[in-house]
């Protein structure tokens, strides 16, 4: 006679065995895609990002200039601080702190502005990307598309990233 544990195990295995054929009868086609890399690999987006960098270059130059001015003040304080009056040291220290604050503030603003502009470019091109991805899913009969960065390993033939980038470049 079966004991209770053995009987439960048999019932579980039987139910599992009955459900497996239905699930495995339809093989799933899986591919991976790095959306960001695919978009960044396109000529159109690369040119747009270069244009953003060009537009922001004068602000970037001003930020580098602020950093240099701050370093120059710091070096002057280190070099001549012992022979300066207390009021001059205080004035230079305050000026240096103002440069550092302005540097940090402008740097953060520039970074945020650059990110917003780049995100806008990506958003503007997202419909084309989605259309290309959907076409490839249909063309290759793919059932599941995973983010390549979330997958530990995938054979190159399952990676749609270069194919998507090529198709996006063809649309230009």
N, C-alpha and C positions, 0 to 999 in steps of 0.2 A: 504494500500500500504506500502511497505517496504521503510524505509529510507536508504540512502547510507551506513551508518555505519552498520546497521543490515544486509544488503545484503552482504557486505564484510565479516562480521563475519560468516555468513552462508556458503559462498564460502570457506572460510578458514577451517571451521570445516568439511565440506564435503570432501575437498581434503585430509585433515588429516585422516579422517575416511577411505577413500579409500586406503590410503597407509599403514595403520596399519595392516590389515590382512596379507598382503604379507610379511611384516617384521616379525611379530610375529608367522607366520606359521612355521618357522624354529627356534626352540629353540636352543639357543647357550649354549654349555657346556663350563664352565669357571673354571679355576683352578689358583692357585697362587704358586709361587716358589721363594725361596730365594736362588739364585745361589751360593752366597758366603757361606752361612751357609751349604748348601748341600756339597760343596767342602771341607769346613773346617771340616765337620763331618766324612770325610773318613779317614780310617787308613793310606792310602798311603800318602796323603797330610800332615796329622799330623806328620807322621814320617819324611817326607821331611823337614817340618818346624823345627822340633826338630834338624835335622842334620844341617840346616842353623844356628840355634842358637848355636849349638856346635862349628861349624866352626868359628863363630864370637866371641866366648866367650873370647878369649885372648884379642881381641881389646876392648871388653866391660870391661874387668878387668883393662886394661890400662886406660880407660876413668874414671872408678871409682877411680883409684889411683890418677889421675890428680885432680879430685874433692876433694879428701881427702887432697892432698898436698896444694891445694888452700885454703881450710878451715883452715888448720894448719898454713899457713902463715898469714891468716887474724886474727886468734886467737892470734898469736904471736905479730902482730902489735897492737892489742887492749890491750893486756896484758902488753907488754914491750915498746910500742911506746913512752911513756913519757920519758923513760930513755935512749932511743937510740939517736944516733947522727942523724942529719938531713940527711946526706948521706946514712946512714944505713936504715933509714925509707924509703927514696926514692928508694933505691935498692930493699928492700922487697916489696914495693908497685908495682914496675915495674915487679918483679918476679911473684907476685900474679896475676897481670893483664895478664902476658904472660901465666900463667897456665890456667886462665879463658878463654882466647882466644883459646888456644890449646884444652881445654876441649870442648868448643862449636864447634870448627871446626871438631874435631874428632867425636864428637857426631853426628853432622849433616851428616858427611860422612858415619858413621856406619849406621845411619838410612836409608840413601839413598841406600846404598849397600844392606841392609837387604830387603828393599822394592823391589829392582830390582830382587834380588834372589827369593823372594817369588812370584813376578809377573811372573817370568820365569817358576816356578813350576806350577802355575795356567795355564799359556799359554800352557805348555806342556800337561796338562791334559784336556784342553778344548775340544778337539775332542771327547774324551770318554764321557764327560759330555753332549755334544750336541747330540751324538748318543743315550745315555740313555734317554734324555729328549724327543727326537723325537719318540723313541719307545713307551714311556709312553703316549705321545699325541695320537699316533695311537691306542694303546691298550685301552685307556680310552675314545677314540673318543672326545678329547678335541679340541674345536675350538679356544679358546682364552686363552692364558697363560699370567698372569699379574705378575709383580714383587711384591712379598709379602710386601715389605717395602713401596710400593706406595698405598697399600690398607688399609683402616682404620679397616676393620673387614672382616674376612673370617672364615667360620666354618672349623674346623680341617680336615674334610673329603675332603675339596677342596684344601688342602695344599699338594703339591707333594714333598716338601723339604725332609722329612724323607725317602720317597720311593726312591727318586733319590740317596740319600746318601747310602741307603742299596744296591741299584743296583750297584753303583760304587764300593762299598766294595766287592761285589760278583765277580767283574771283576778282582780283584787282584790275 
